[in-house]
Amino acid sequence: MISSNISEGAARNTEKEFIQFLDIASGSASELETQLIIAHKLKYISEIDALLEKVTSVKKLFQGLIRYYKKKVIRD
């Protein structure tokens, strides 16, 4: 879902639309984080820390990319 949102946003005509889909992808990363926590609590997965660190890293990358494009849209 995350990669599909990025792909769909990249195919749009404007950077403003791309930003919107990056926001959606970031939200999907938060959903994944929640699903991992639930899976851990239900004992479907045992090791969660490394996965959560990766999700957090991806979310930070999204925020940086979103900030970059928002500044770019303002300049253009």
mmCIF file of the N, C-alpha and C atoms, coordinates in Angstrom:
data_MODEL
# 
_entry.id   MODEL 
# 
loop_
_atom_site.group_PDB 
_atom_site.id 
_atom_site.type_symbol 
_atom_site.label_atom_id 
_atom_site.label_alt_id 
_atom_site.label_comp_id 
_atom_site.label_asym_id 
_atom_site.label_entity_id 
_atom_site.label_seq_id 
_atom_site.pdbx_PDB_ins_code 
_atom_site.Cartn_x 
_atom_site.Cartn_y 
_atom_site.Cartn_z 
_atom_site.occupancy 
_atom_site.B_iso_or_equiv 
_atom_site.pdbx_formal_charge 
_atom_site.auth_seq_id 
_atom_site.auth_comp_id 
_atom_site.auth_asym_id 
_atom_site.auth_atom_id 
_atom_site.pdbx_PDB_model_num 
ATOM 1   N N  . MET A 1 1  ? 0.819  -1.191  0.000   1.00 0.00 ? 1  MET A N  1 
ATOM 2   C CA . MET A 1 1  ? 0.000  0.000   0.000   1.00 0.00 ? 1  MET A CA 1 
ATOM 3   C C  . MET A 1 1  ? 0.869  1.263   0.000   1.00 0.00 ? 1  MET A C  1 
ATOM 4   N N  . ILE A 1 2  ? 1.925  1.260   0.775   1.00 0.00 ? 2  ILE A N  1 
ATOM 5   C CA . ILE A 1 2  ? 2.786  2.436   0.855   1.00 0.00 ? 2  ILE A CA 1 
ATOM 6   C C  . ILE A 1 2  ? 3.386  2.734   -0.516  1.00 0.00 ? 2  ILE A C  1 
ATOM 7   N N  . SER A 1 3  ? 3.971  1.735   -1.128  1.00 0.00 ? 3  SER A N  1 
ATOM 8   C CA . SER A 1 3  ? 4.612  1.952   -2.429  1.00 0.00 ? 3  SER A CA 1 
ATOM 9   C C  . SER A 1 3  ? 3.591  2.302   -3.508  1.00 0.00 ? 3  SER A C  1 
ATOM 10  N N  . SER A 1 4  ? 2.395  1.754   -3.412  1.00 0.00 ? 4  SER A N  1 
ATOM 11  C CA . SER A 1 4  ? 1.345  2.080   -4.391  1.00 0.00 ? 4  SER A CA 1 
ATOM 12  C C  . SER A 1 4  ? 0.951  3.548   -4.304  1.00 0.00 ? 4  SER A C  1 
ATOM 13  N N  . ASN A 1 5  ? 0.886  4.088   -3.093  1.00 0.00 ? 5  ASN A N  1 
ATOM 14  C CA . ASN A 1 5  ? 0.550  5.507   -2.935  1.00 0.00 ? 5  ASN A CA 1 
ATOM 15  C C  . ASN A 1 5  ? 1.642  6.405   -3.500  1.00 0.00 ? 5  ASN A C  1 
ATOM 16  N N  . ILE A 1 6  ? 2.887  6.027   -3.272  1.00 0.00 ? 6  ILE A N  1 
ATOM 17  C CA . ILE A 1 6  ? 3.996  6.812   -3.831  1.00 0.00 ? 6  ILE A CA 1 
ATOM 18  C C  . ILE A 1 6  ? 3.936  6.775   -5.348  1.00 0.00 ? 6  ILE A C  1 
ATOM 19  N N  . SER A 1 7  ? 3.727  5.600   -5.903  1.00 0.00 ? 7  SER A N  1 
ATOM 20  C CA . SER A 1 7  ? 3.669  5.436   -7.353  1.00 0.00 ? 7  SER A CA 1 
ATOM 21  C C  . SER A 1 7  ? 2.515  6.233   -7.958  1.00 0.00 ? 7  SER A C  1 
ATOM 22  N N  . GLU A 1 8  ? 1.359  6.146   -7.341  1.00 0.00 ? 8  GLU A N  1 
ATOM 23  C CA . GLU A 1 8  ? 0.202  6.877   -7.850  1.00 0.00 ? 8  GLU A CA 1 
ATOM 24  C C  . GLU A 1 8  ? 0.433  8.380   -7.787  1.00 0.00 ? 8  GLU A C  1 
ATOM 25  N N  . GLY A 1 9  ? 1.017  8.838   -6.681  1.00 0.00 ? 9  GLY A N  1 
ATOM 26  C CA . GLY A 1 9  ? 1.299  10.265  -6.548  1.00 0.00 ? 9  GLY A CA 1 
ATOM 27  C C  . GLY A 1 9  ? 2.309  10.755  -7.566  1.00 0.00 ? 9  GLY A C  1 
ATOM 28  N N  . ALA A 1 10 ? 3.323  9.936   -7.832  1.00 0.00 ? 10 ALA A N  1 
ATOM 29  C CA . ALA A 1 10 ? 4.348  10.317  -8.810  1.00 0.00 ? 10 ALA A CA 1 
ATOM 30  C C  . ALA A 1 10 ? 3.772  10.418  -10.218 1.00 0.00 ? 10 ALA A C  1 
ATOM 31  N N  . ALA A 1 11 ? 2.710  9.682   -10.465 1.00 0.00 ? 11 ALA A N  1 
ATOM 32  C CA . ALA A 1 11 ? 2.092  9.693   -11.794 1.00 0.00 ? 11 ALA A CA 1 
ATOM 33  C C  . ALA A 1 11 ? 1.126  10.865  -11.977 1.00 0.00 ? 11 ALA A C  1 
ATOM 34  N N  . ARG A 1 12 ? 0.855  11.589  -10.922 1.00 0.00 ? 12 ARG A N  1 
ATOM 35  C CA . ARG A 1 12 ? -0.058 12.732  -11.009 1.00 0.00 ? 12 ARG A CA 1 
ATOM 36  C C  . ARG A 1 12 ? 0.598  13.899  -11.732 1.00 0.00 ? 12 ARG A C  1 
ATOM 37  N N  . ASN A 1 13 ? -0.204 14.878  -12.077 1.00 0.00 ? 13 ASN A N  1 
ATOM 38  C CA . ASN A 1 13 ? 0.265  15.988  -12.903 1.00 0.00 ? 13 ASN A CA 1 
ATOM 39  C C  . ASN A 1 13 ? 0.970  17.102  -12.138 1.00 0.00 ? 13 ASN A C  1 
ATOM 40  N N  . THR A 1 14 ? 0.721  17.204  -10.847 1.00 0.00 ? 14 THR A N  1 
ATOM 41  C CA . THR A 1 14 ? 1.305  18.319  -10.105 1.00 0.00 ? 14 THR A CA 1 
ATOM 42  C C  . THR A 1 14 ? 2.042  17.822  -8.865  1.00 0.00 ? 14 THR A C  1 
ATOM 43  N N  . GLU A 1 15 ? 2.967  18.637  -8.404  1.00 0.00 ? 15 GLU A N  1 
ATOM 44  C CA . GLU A 1 15 ? 3.692  18.302  -7.179  1.00 0.00 ? 15 GLU A CA 1 
ATOM 45  C C  . GLU A 1 15 ? 2.772  18.387  -5.967  1.00 0.00 ? 15 GLU A C  1 
ATOM 46  N N  . LYS A 1 16 ? 1.773  19.251  -6.041  1.00 0.00 ? 16 LYS A N  1 
ATOM 47  C CA . LYS A 1 16 ? 0.803  19.355  -4.947  1.00 0.00 ? 16 LYS A CA 1 
ATOM 48  C C  . LYS A 1 16 ? 0.056  18.037  -4.758  1.00 0.00 ? 16 LYS A C  1 
ATOM 49  N N  . GLU A 1 17 ? -0.317 17.414  -5.861  1.00 0.00 ? 17 GLU A N  1 
ATOM 50  C CA . GLU A 1 17 ? -0.971 16.105  -5.779  1.00 0.00 ? 17 GLU A CA 1 
ATOM 51  C C  . GLU A 1 17 ? -0.003 15.044  -5.261  1.00 0.00 ? 17 GLU A C  1 
ATOM 52  N N  . PHE A 1 18 ? 1.262  15.122  -5.687  1.00 0.00 ? 18 PHE A N  1 
ATOM 53  C CA . PHE A 1 18 ? 2.269  14.181  -5.222  1.00 0.00 ? 18 PHE A CA 1 
ATOM 54  C C  . PHE A 1 18 ? 2.418  14.285  -3.702  1.00 0.00 ? 18 PHE A C  1 
ATOM 55  N N  . ILE A 1 19 ? 2.426  15.498  -3.187  1.00 0.00 ? 19 ILE A N  1 
ATOM 56  C CA . ILE A 1 19 ? 2.516  15.716  -1.741  1.00 0.00 ? 19 ILE A CA 1 
ATOM 57  C C  . ILE A 1 19 ? 1.349  15.037  -1.031  1.00 0.00 ? 19 ILE A C  1 
ATOM 58  N N  . GLN A 1 20 ? 0.166  15.179  -1.598  1.00 0.00 ? 20 GLN A N  1 
ATOM 59  C CA . GLN A 1 20 ? -1.020 14.559  -1.001  1.00 0.00 ? 20 GLN A CA 1 
ATOM 60  C C  . GLN A 1 20 ? -0.841 13.040  -0.887  1.00 0.00 ? 20 GLN A C  1 
ATOM 61  N N  . PHE A 1 21 ? -0.318 12.417  -1.933  1.00 0.00 ? 21 PHE A N  1 
ATOM 62  C CA . PHE A 1 21 ? -0.137 10.971  -1.906  1.00 0.00 ? 21 PHE A CA 1 
ATOM 63  C C  . PHE A 1 21 ? 1.025  10.565  -1.004  1.00 0.00 ? 21 PHE A C  1 
ATOM 64  N N  . LEU A 1 22 ? 2.019  11.437  -0.851  1.00 0.00 ? 22 LEU A N  1 
ATOM 65  C CA . LEU A 1 22 ? 3.074  11.165  0.124   1.00 0.00 ? 22 LEU A CA 1 
ATOM 66  C C  . LEU A 1 22 ? 2.506  11.197  1.539   1.00 0.00 ? 22 LEU A C  1 
ATOM 67  N N  . ASP A 1 23 ? 1.593  12.118  1.793   1.00 0.00 ? 23 ASP A N  1 
ATOM 68  C CA . ASP A 1 23 ? 0.910  12.167  3.096   1.00 0.00 ? 23 ASP A CA 1 
ATOM 69  C C  . ASP A 1 23 ? 0.130  10.877  3.351   1.00 0.00 ? 23 ASP A C  1 
ATOM 70  N N  . ILE A 1 24 ? -0.546 10.399  2.315   1.00 0.00 ? 24 ILE A N  1 
ATOM 71  C CA . ILE A 1 24 ? -1.303 9.154   2.438   1.00 0.00 ? 24 ILE A CA 1 
ATOM 72  C C  . ILE A 1 24 ? -0.357 7.985   2.703   1.00 0.00 ? 24 ILE A C  1 
ATOM 73  N N  . ALA A 1 25 ? 0.768  7.945   1.990   1.00 0.00 ? 25 ALA A N  1 
ATOM 74  C CA . ALA A 1 25 ? 1.754  6.887   2.186   1.00 0.00 ? 25 ALA A CA 1 
ATOM 75  C C  . ALA A 1 25 ? 2.316  6.937   3.606   1.00 0.00 ? 25 ALA A C  1 
ATOM 76  N N  . SER A 1 26 ? 2.542  8.134   4.118   1.00 0.00 ? 26 SER A N  1 
ATOM 77  C CA . SER A 1 26 ? 3.021  8.290   5.490   1.00 0.00 ? 26 SER A CA 1 
ATOM 78  C C  . SER A 1 26 ? 1.988  7.749   6.477   1.00 0.00 ? 26 SER A C  1 
ATOM 79  N N  . GLY A 1 27 ? 0.736  8.025   6.209   1.00 0.00 ? 27 GLY A N  1 
ATOM 80  C CA . GLY A 1 27 ? -0.343 7.483   7.043   1.00 0.00 ? 27 GLY A CA 1 
ATOM 81  C C  . GLY A 1 27 ? -0.377 5.967   6.981   1.00 0.00 ? 27 GLY A C  1 
ATOM 82  N N  . SER A 1 28 ? -0.117 5.419   5.805   1.00 0.00 ? 28 SER A N  1 
ATOM 83  C CA . SER A 1 28 ? -0.067 3.965   5.662   1.00 0.00 ? 28 SER A CA 1 
ATOM 84  C C  . SER A 1 28 ? 1.083  3.370   6.472   1.00 0.00 ? 28 SER A C  1 
ATOM 85  N N  . ALA A 1 29 ? 2.177  4.091   6.565   1.00 0.00 ? 29 ALA A N  1 
ATOM 86  C CA . ALA A 1 29 ? 3.302  3.636   7.396   1.00 0.00 ? 29 ALA A CA 1 
ATOM 87  C C  . ALA A 1 29 ? 2.889  3.616   8.868   1.00 0.00 ? 29 ALA A C  1 
ATOM 88  N N  . SER A 1 30 ? 2.106  4.584   9.282   1.00 0.00 ? 30 SER A N  1 
ATOM 89  C CA . SER A 1 30 ? 1.593  4.587   10.654  1.00 0.00 ? 30 SER A CA 1 
ATOM 90  C C  . SER A 1 30 ? 0.640  3.416   10.887  1.00 0.00 ? 30 SER A C  1 
ATOM 91  N N  . GLU A 1 31 ? -0.165 3.115   9.887   1.00 0.00 ? 31 GLU A N  1 
ATOM 92  C CA . GLU A 1 31 ? -1.048 1.948   9.984   1.00 0.00 ? 31 GLU A CA 1 
ATOM 93  C C  . GLU A 1 31 ? -0.227 0.666   10.125  1.00 0.00 ? 31 GLU A C  1 
ATOM 94  N N  . LEU A 1 32 ? 0.840  0.547   9.353   1.00 0.00 ? 32 LEU A N  1 
ATOM 95  C CA . LEU A 1 32 ? 1.715  -0.618  9.436   1.00 0.00 ? 32 LEU A CA 1 
ATOM 96  C C  . LEU A 1 32 ? 2.302  -0.733  10.836  1.00 0.00 ? 32 LEU A C  1 
ATOM 97  N N  . GLU A 1 33 ? 2.720  0.397   11.393  1.00 0.00 ? 33 GLU A N  1 
ATOM 98  C CA . GLU A 1 33 ? 3.265  0.402   12.745  1.00 0.00 ? 33 GLU A CA 1 
ATOM 99  C C  . GLU A 1 33 ? 2.244  -0.167  13.735  1.00 0.00 ? 33 GLU A C  1 
ATOM 100 N N  . THR A 1 34 ? 0.998  0.278   13.624  1.00 0.00 ? 34 THR A N  1 
ATOM 101 C CA . THR A 1 34 ? -0.067 -0.217  14.493  1.00 0.00 ? 34 THR A CA 1 
ATOM 102 C C  . THR A 1 34 ? -0.296 -1.710  14.297  1.00 0.00 ? 34 THR A C  1 
ATOM 103 N N  . GLN A 1 35 ? -0.301 -2.165  13.046  1.00 0.00 ? 35 GLN A N  1 
ATOM 104 C CA . GLN A 1 35 ? -0.507 -3.581  12.761  1.00 0.00 ? 35 GLN A CA 1 
ATOM 105 C C  . GLN A 1 35 ? 0.623  -4.437  13.328  1.00 0.00 ? 35 GLN A C  1 
ATOM 106 N N  . LEU A 1 36 ? 1.846  -3.932  13.285  1.00 0.00 ? 36 LEU A N  1 
ATOM 107 C CA . LEU A 1 36 ? 2.973  -4.660  13.875  1.00 0.00 ? 36 LEU A CA 1 
ATOM 108 C C  . LEU A 1 36 ? 2.819  -4.787  15.388  1.00 0.00 ? 36 LEU A C  1 
ATOM 109 N N  . ILE A 1 37 ? 2.394  -3.708  16.022  1.00 0.00 ? 37 ILE A N  1 
ATOM 110 C CA . ILE A 1 37 ? 2.184  -3.733  17.474  1.00 0.00 ? 37 ILE A CA 1 
ATOM 111 C C  . ILE A 1 37 ? 1.092  -4.740  17.833  1.00 0.00 ? 37 ILE A C  1 
ATOM 112 N N  . ILE A 1 38 ? 0.011  -4.727  17.083  1.00 0.00 ? 38 ILE A N  1 
ATOM 113 C CA . ILE A 1 38 ? -1.079 -5.682  17.338  1.00 0.00 ? 38 ILE A CA 1 
ATOM 114 C C  . ILE A 1 38 ? -0.599 -7.114  17.132  1.00 0.00 ? 38 ILE A C  1 
ATOM 115 N N  . ALA A 1 39 ? 0.135  -7.344  16.040  1.00 0.00 ? 39 ALA A N  1 
ATOM 116 C CA . ALA A 1 39 ? 0.649  -8.692  15.761  1.00 0.00 ? 39 ALA A CA 1 
ATOM 117 C C  . ALA A 1 39 ? 1.573  -9.160  16.878  1.00 0.00 ? 39 ALA A C  1 
ATOM 118 N N  . HIS A 1 40 ? 2.357  -8.244  17.422  1.00 0.00 ? 40 HIS A N  1 
ATOM 119 C CA . HIS A 1 40 ? 3.247  -8.581  18.528  1.00 0.00 ? 40 HIS A CA 1 
ATOM 120 C C  . HIS A 1 40 ? 2.452  -8.923  19.784  1.00 0.00 ? 40 HIS A C  1 
ATOM 121 N N  . LYS A 1 41 ? 1.447  -8.113  20.096  1.00 0.00 ? 41 LYS A N  1 
ATOM 122 C CA . LYS A 1 41 ? 0.621  -8.372  21.290  1.00 0.00 ? 41 LYS A CA 1 
ATOM 123 C C  . LYS A 1 41 ? -0.133 -9.695  21.176  1.00 0.00 ? 41 LYS A C  1 
ATOM 124 N N  . LEU A 1 42 ? -0.509 -10.058 19.958  1.00 0.00 ? 42 LEU A N  1 
ATOM 125 C CA . LEU A 1 42 ? -1.212 -11.333 19.741  1.00 0.00 ? 42 LEU A CA 1 
ATOM 126 C C  . LEU A 1 42 ? -0.248 -12.498 19.560  1.00 0.00 ? 42 LEU A C  1 
ATOM 127 N N  . LYS A 1 43 ? 1.047  -12.196 19.687  1.00 0.00 ? 43 LYS A N  1 
ATOM 128 C CA . LYS A 1 43 ? 2.114  -13.197 19.616  1.00 0.00 ? 43 LYS A CA 1 
ATOM 129 C C  . LYS A 1 43 ? 2.264  -13.853 18.234  1.00 0.00 ? 43 LYS A C  1 
ATOM 130 N N  . TYR A 1 44 ? 1.900  -13.104 17.185  1.00 0.00 ? 44 TYR A N  1 
ATOM 131 C CA . TYR A 1 44 ? 2.158  -13.573 15.818  1.00 0.00 ? 44 TYR A CA 1 
ATOM 132 C C  . TYR A 1 44 ? 3.618  -13.334 15.437  1.00 0.00 ? 44 TYR A C  1 
ATOM 133 N N  . ILE A 1 45 ? 4.210  -12.290 16.027  1.00 0.00 ? 45 ILE A N  1 
ATOM 134 C CA . ILE A 1 45 ? 5.636  -12.017 15.822  1.00 0.00 ? 45 ILE A CA 1 
ATOM 135 C C  . ILE A 1 45 ? 6.276  -11.799 17.185  1.00 0.00 ? 45 ILE A C  1 
ATOM 136 N N  . SER A 1 46 ? 7.534  -12.202 17.297  1.00 0.00 ? 46 SER A N  1 
ATOM 137 C CA . SER A 1 46 ? 8.189  -12.077 18.598  1.00 0.00 ? 46 SER A CA 1 
ATOM 138 C C  . SER A 1 46 ? 9.118  -10.865 18.651  1.00 0.00 ? 46 SER A C  1 
ATOM 139 N N  . GLU A 1 47 ? 9.856  -10.618 17.597  1.00 0.00 ? 47 GLU A N  1 
ATOM 140 C CA . GLU A 1 47 ? 10.798 -9.499  17.575  1.00 0.00 ? 47 GLU A CA 1 
ATOM 141 C C  . GLU A 1 47 ? 10.171 -8.326  16.835  1.00 0.00 ? 47 GLU A C  1 
ATOM 142 N N  . ILE A 1 48 ? 10.007 -7.225  17.540  1.00 0.00 ? 48 ILE A N  1 
ATOM 143 C CA . ILE A 1 48 ? 9.318  -6.081  16.942  1.00 0.00 ? 48 ILE A CA 1 
ATOM 144 C C  . ILE A 1 48 ? 10.189 -4.828  16.885  1.00 0.00 ? 48 ILE A C  1 
ATOM 145 N N  . ASP A 1 49 ? 11.167 -4.737  17.763  1.00 0.00 ? 49 ASP A N  1 
ATOM 146 C CA . ASP A 1 49 ? 11.944 -3.496  17.888  1.00 0.00 ? 49 ASP A CA 1 
ATOM 147 C C  . ASP A 1 49 ? 12.610 -3.068  16.578  1.00 0.00 ? 49 ASP A C  1 
ATOM 148 N N  . ALA A 1 50 ? 13.275 -3.991  15.909  1.00 0.00 ? 50 ALA A N  1 
ATOM 149 C CA . ALA A 1 50 ? 13.962 -3.648  14.656  1.00 0.00 ? 50 ALA A CA 1 
ATOM 150 C C  . ALA A 1 50 ? 12.962 -3.212  13.588  1.00 0.00 ? 50 ALA A C  1 
ATOM 151 N N  . LEU A 1 51 ? 11.810 -3.866  13.549  1.00 0.00 ? 51 LEU A N  1 
ATOM 152 C CA . LEU A 1 51 ? 10.781 -3.498  12.571  1.00 0.00 ? 51 LEU A CA 1 
ATOM 153 C C  . LEU A 1 51 ? 10.234 -2.102  12.846  1.00 0.00 ? 51 LEU A C  1 
ATOM 154 N N  . LEU A 1 52 ? 9.969  -1.813  14.101  1.00 0.00 ? 52 LEU A N  1 
ATOM 155 C CA . LEU A 1 52 ? 9.446  -0.495  14.456  1.00 0.00 ? 52 LEU A CA 1 
ATOM 156 C C  . LEU A 1 52 ? 10.465 0.607   14.170  1.00 0.00 ? 52 LEU A C  1 
ATOM 157 N N  . GLU A 1 53 ? 11.741 0.302   14.376  1.00 0.00 ? 53 GLU A N  1 
ATOM 158 C CA . GLU A 1 53 ? 12.784 1.280   14.052  1.00 0.00 ? 53 GLU A CA 1 
ATOM 159 C C  . GLU A 1 53 ? 12.796 1.581   12.558  1.00 0.00 ? 53 GLU A C  1 
ATOM 160 N N  . LYS A 1 54 ? 12.624 0.554   11.740  1.00 0.00 ? 54 LYS A N  1 
ATOM 161 C CA . LYS A 1 54 ? 12.593 0.760   10.288  1.00 0.00 ? 54 LYS A CA 1 
ATOM 162 C C  . LYS A 1 54 ? 11.378 1.571   9.871   1.00 0.00 ? 54 LYS A C  1 
ATOM 163 N N  . VAL A 1 55 ? 10.227 1.283   10.458  1.00 0.00 ? 55 VAL A N  1 
ATOM 164 C CA . VAL A 1 55 ? 9.020  2.048   10.141  1.00 0.00 ? 55 VAL A CA 1 
ATOM 165 C C  . VAL A 1 55 ? 9.207  3.504   10.551  1.00 0.00 ? 55 VAL A C  1 
ATOM 166 N N  . THR A 1 56 ? 9.771  3.737   11.723  1.00 0.00 ? 56 THR A N  1 
ATOM 167 C CA . THR A 1 56 ? 10.036 5.105   12.180  1.00 0.00 ? 56 THR A CA 1 
ATOM 168 C C  . THR A 1 56 ? 10.970 5.824   11.217  1.00 0.00 ? 56 THR A C  1 
ATOM 169 N N  . SER A 1 57 ? 11.977 5.120   10.751  1.00 0.00 ? 57 SER A N  1 
ATOM 170 C CA . SER A 1 57 ? 12.921 5.705   9.790   1.00 0.00 ? 57 SER A CA 1 
ATOM 171 C C  . SER A 1 57 ? 12.217 6.086   8.488   1.00 0.00 ? 57 SER A C  1 
ATOM 172 N N  . VAL A 1 58 ? 11.358 5.217   8.011   1.00 0.00 ? 58 VAL A N  1 
ATOM 173 C CA . VAL A 1 58 ? 10.604 5.491   6.774   1.00 0.00 ? 58 VAL A CA 1 
ATOM 174 C C  . VAL A 1 58 ? 9.691  6.703   6.972   1.00 0.00 ? 58 VAL A C  1 
ATOM 175 N N  . LYS A 1 59 ? 9.030  6.788   8.119   1.00 0.00 ? 59 LYS A N  1 
ATOM 176 C CA . LYS A 1 59 ? 8.152  7.924   8.392   1.00 0.00 ? 59 LYS A CA 1 
ATOM 177 C C  . LYS A 1 59 ? 8.933  9.236   8.416   1.00 0.00 ? 59 LYS A C  1 
ATOM 178 N N  . LYS A 1 60 ? 10.139 9.211   8.976   1.00 0.00 ? 60 LYS A N  1 
ATOM 179 C CA . LYS A 1 60 ? 10.982 10.416  8.982   1.00 0.00 ? 60 LYS A CA 1 
ATOM 180 C C  . LYS A 1 60 ? 11.391 10.802  7.566   1.00 0.00 ? 60 LYS A C  1 
ATOM 181 N N  . LEU A 1 61 ? 11.695 9.809   6.740   1.00 0.00 ? 61 LEU A N  1 
ATOM 182 C CA . LEU A 1 61 ? 12.029 10.089  5.344   1.00 0.00 ? 61 LEU A CA 1 
ATOM 183 C C  . LEU A 1 61 ? 10.853 10.732  4.617   1.00 0.00 ? 61 LEU A C  1 
ATOM 184 N N  . PHE A 1 62 ? 9.656  10.223  4.876   1.00 0.00 ? 62 PHE A N  1 
ATOM 185 C CA . PHE A 1 62 ? 8.460  10.823  4.269   1.00 0.00 ? 62 PHE A CA 1 
ATOM 186 C C  . PHE A 1 62 ? 8.313  12.276  4.687   1.00 0.00 ? 62 PHE A C  1 
ATOM 187 N N  . GLN A 1 63 ? 8.477  12.551  5.969   1.00 0.00 ? 63 GLN A N  1 
ATOM 188 C CA . GLN A 1 63 ? 8.321  13.927  6.441   1.00 0.00 ? 63 GLN A CA 1 
ATOM 189 C C  . GLN A 1 63 ? 9.334  14.861  5.792   1.00 0.00 ? 63 GLN A C  1 
ATOM 190 N N  . GLY A 1 64 ? 10.570 14.390  5.632   1.00 0.00 ? 64 GLY A N  1 
ATOM 191 C CA . GLY A 1 64 ? 11.579 15.199  4.953   1.00 0.00 ? 64 GLY A CA 1 
ATOM 192 C C  . GLY A 1 64 ? 11.234 15.442  3.498   1.00 0.00 ? 64 GLY A C  1 
ATOM 193 N N  . LEU A 1 65 ? 10.770 14.406  2.822   1.00 0.00 ? 65 LEU A N  1 
ATOM 194 C CA . LEU A 1 65 ? 10.390 14.530  1.414   1.00 0.00 ? 65 LEU A CA 1 
ATOM 195 C C  . LEU A 1 65 ? 9.187  15.458  1.252   1.00 0.00 ? 65 LEU A C  1 
ATOM 196 N N  . ILE A 1 66 ? 8.231  15.330  2.141   1.00 0.00 ? 66 ILE A N  1 
ATOM 197 C CA . ILE A 1 66 ? 7.054  16.199  2.098   1.00 0.00 ? 66 ILE A CA 1 
ATOM 198 C C  . ILE A 1 66 ? 7.455  17.653  2.328   1.00 0.00 ? 66 ILE A C  1 
ATOM 199 N N  . ARG A 1 67 ? 8.324  17.901  3.319   1.00 0.00 ? 67 ARG A N  1 
ATOM 200 C CA . ARG A 1 67 ? 8.807  19.276  3.563   1.00 0.00 ? 67 ARG A CA 1 
ATOM 201 C C  . ARG A 1 67 ? 9.501  19.835  2.329   1.00 0.00 ? 67 ARG A C  1 
ATOM 202 N N  . TYR A 1 68 ? 10.350 19.011  1.705   1.00 0.00 ? 68 TYR A N  1 
ATOM 203 C CA . TYR A 1 68 ? 11.069 19.440  0.506   1.00 0.00 ? 68 TYR A CA 1 
ATOM 204 C C  . TYR A 1 68 ? 10.096 19.870  -0.589  1.00 0.00 ? 68 TYR A C  1 
ATOM 205 N N  . TYR A 1 69 ? 9.111  19.026  -0.873  1.00 0.00 ? 69 TYR A N  1 
ATOM 206 C CA . TYR A 1 69 ? 8.179  19.352  -1.951  1.00 0.00 ? 69 TYR A CA 1 
ATOM 207 C C  . TYR A 1 69 ? 7.278  20.531  -1.602  1.00 0.00 ? 69 TYR A C  1 
ATOM 208 N N  . LYS A 1 70 ? 6.908  20.672  -0.341  1.00 0.00 ? 70 LYS A N  1 
ATOM 209 C CA . LYS A 1 70 ? 6.086  21.832  0.057   1.00 0.00 ? 70 LYS A CA 1 
ATOM 210 C C  . LYS A 1 70 ? 6.860  23.113  -0.161  1.00 0.00 ? 70 LYS A C  1 
ATOM 211 N N  . LYS A 1 71 ? 8.152  23.136  0.196   1.00 0.00 ? 71 LYS A N  1 
ATOM 212 C CA . LYS A 1 71 ? 8.969  24.322  -0.032  1.00 0.00 ? 71 LYS A CA 1 
ATOM 213 C C  . LYS A 1 71 ? 9.120  24.582  -1.528  1.00 0.00 ? 71 LYS A C  1 
ATOM 214 N N  . LYS A 1 72 ? 9.282  23.516  -2.286  1.00 0.00 ? 72 LYS A N  1 
ATOM 215 C CA . LYS A 1 72 ? 9.447  23.632  -3.737  1.00 0.00 ? 72 LYS A CA 1 
ATOM 216 C C  . LYS A 1 72 ? 8.186  24.204  -4.384  1.00 0.00 ? 72 LYS A C  1 
ATOM 217 N N  . VAL A 1 73 ? 7.025  23.762  -3.929  1.00 0.00 ? 73 VAL A N  1 
ATOM 218 C CA . VAL A 1 73 ? 5.752  24.251  -4.469  1.00 0.00 ? 73 VAL A CA 1 
ATOM 219 C C  . VAL A 1 73 ? 5.606  25.736  -4.157  1.00 0.00 ? 73 VAL A C  1 
ATOM 220 N N  . ILE A 1 74 ? 5.997  26.161  -2.963  1.00 0.00 ? 74 ILE A N  1 
ATOM 221 C CA . ILE A 1 74 ? 5.905  27.566  -2.585  1.00 0.00 ? 74 ILE A CA 1 
ATOM 222 C C  . ILE A 1 74 ? 6.812  28.429  -3.466  1.00 0.00 ? 74 ILE A C  1 
ATOM 223 N N  . ARG A 1 75 ? 8.030  27.920  -3.756  1.00 0.00 ? 75 ARG A N  1 
ATOM 224 C CA . ARG A 1 75 ? 8.985  28.683  -4.582  1.00 0.00 ? 75 ARG A CA 1 
ATOM 225 C C  . ARG A 1 75 ? 8.508  28.801  -6.029  1.00 0.00 ? 75 ARG A C  1 
ATOM 226 N N  . ASP A 1 76 ? 7.861  27.762  -6.519  1.00 0.00 ? 76 ASP A N  1 
ATOM 227 C CA . ASP A 1 76 ? 7.457  27.760  -7.945  1.00 0.00 ? 76 ASP A CA 1 
ATOM 228 C C  . ASP A 1 76 ? 6.186  28.493  -8.148  1.00 0.00 ? 76 ASP A C  1 
# 
